[in-house]
Amino acid sequence: MRVAVFMIVLLLFAFSGCESNHASKSKIRQLEVTGKVGEILVVCDNGIWNSEIKTALDSSLTQWIMPYFPDVATFELVHKTPSHFTQGVKRWRNTMFLTIDPNYKGEQGKIEQRENVWAYGQLVIDIVAKDFNQLVETCKYGLDEVHEIFDEFEWKRLIRMFERNNNKVVREKVTENFGIDLVLPSNSKLVTKRKNFYRIEFPAGARPIEFAGGGGQDPGTIFSGLMIYQFDYVDSSQLELDQILKDRDTMLKYNVPHEIDGLYMGTQYDRRIYPEGNWAWNKNKSINGVEVRGMFMFTGKPIHSTGGAFWSYHFIHPERKKVISLSGYVDAPPTASWTQPLREIQAILRSVEIK
């Protein structure tokens, strides 16, 4: 049963149409998606939502981006009934319909993908079954694939958004010095410029801090940016996790000092948040490098200091014979959601191209 459902999921993803008949392309392109980065709107009846299907949704769609603290989820789920959905905003960026249709005759449930339905950049997933049991089976064996589709679409959507920004001056400097190009948030600034090390600051973002008991809000400022550094390529061992971390700590010690003399940015090595690495492609599959995620802190003195999260990408420049390292960082209050700034870092890293 599991193999049969899984195969149908793959086939339907491969052959489903990308444009909906709900509106013309020209009209759709004028409408922006709504909802937060890292949210999936689930549209279904309350009976479906308040059942074992909710457990399957939580386990497959609400996955953790490791190893961050506080926890950072790939997606959070928001529920609306079909009537609430039709009466409200339909332009949610990630939307999934769970439907029981007695007229559906398939031996297994079906999963279909639609894009740009009510807004440009919107992704809609339809899961249809003839009865409740078939819907449960389809969700259990198909939601992991659904998560991968939503996940990839999320960072590609952010790349498209950043591509519209005018950062010509900064990008040209990056290309000239490192032989690469990538997208950047609007109004990004080059604040450190050395032969083998650049640091780019992104505009500070504000997220509300919610206080228990409804006592009001206070803005929680999120600081983020990107560090780019390079050094000579010697052999493949330079892309092993331990060596990546050693080289990272060396570069940061001499290039990212704290405002307090003697402190500098370093990596946290507590076993609960020890950095994790994996091989990953860039957007156009031209670069295969190593992604590393973890936490940073300012070190160098036995005193308390601030810290945050980092997400980096490391690869070999084929023409310059250099190891290129892109390391995005996020410094945010623990009460604010880190999902959007980390997803933006992910998109920037995946956008990199050799120039």
C-alpha positions, 0 to 999 in steps of 0.5 A: 500500500505504501509503495503504491501511494508513494508512486502516485504522489510522485507521478502527480507532482511530476505531471500536475499543471502549474497554472490555474484557471482561476485568473489570468496570468497578467492579473495574478502577477499583480497580486502578492502572496500573503502569510508569513514565511514558514507558514502553511495554511491547511484548509479542511473541515474541523473533523479532519483537523481534530483527528489523527491526521493532525498528528501526521501533519505535525510530524511531517510538515513541522520539521525542525531546522537543526541544531538551533536554540530556540527551536526553528521549524521549517513550517508552522501550520495555520488552520481554516475551514473551507467556509472561512477560507472562501470568505477571507484572503485566498493569497496565502503563500503556502496552502494545502487543501484536505478534501474527502470526495465520495465521488472520487474513484481512485484506489489511492488518494491523490496529491496534486500541485498548483502554482500561481492560483490566487497570487503570483508565487503561491503554491497550492497542494490538493490532497483528495480521498474518497473517504477518511481512511484513504485520506489518512493513508495518503497523508501518512505516506505522502506528506514527507514529499509534500514537505520537500515540495513546500520547502524548496518552493519557499527558498526559491520564492525568496530568491525571486523576491531578492532578485528584484532588489537593486544591489548592483554596487555591492554585488559587483564588488563581490563578483570582482573580489570573489568571482561569484554572484548572489542575491541580497536583501534591499539596502544591504551594506558592505561594512567590512572589505578586505582582500579575503574577507567581506561582511555585508549587513542586512537592514535590521528587522523588527519582530514583536515580542509577545508577553505572557498575560497580554501585557503588551508588546515591545519591538524585538530587533533582528540583526542579520548579515553575510560574511564571505571569505576565501583561502587557497584550495589544497585538497578535499579535506578542506570541505570536511566538517571539522576542518570547515569549523577550524578555518571558520574560527580562524577567519572570524577571530581576526575579522569579526571583533566585538565592540568589547576589546578582546572578544570576537565571534566564534562557534558554539560547540555544546553537544546539544547544538553542535554544528551539523553539515550536509552536501547541498546544491545551489539553485541551478545545480552548478555548485555542490558544496557543504552547508553547515548550521549552528550557533555562534557566540562572542568568545575570547574572555571568560565573560557573558556575551551575546550570540545567535545562529549561523547558516553557511555554505562552502565550495571550491571555486573551479577557476580560481582554485579557492575555497569560498565560504558564505556564512550568514548570521542572525542575532535575534531575541529568543522570543522572536521567530527566527524562521524568516531571517534564517530562511532568507539566509538559506535563499541567499546561499542557494542563489550563489553562482560562479562568475 
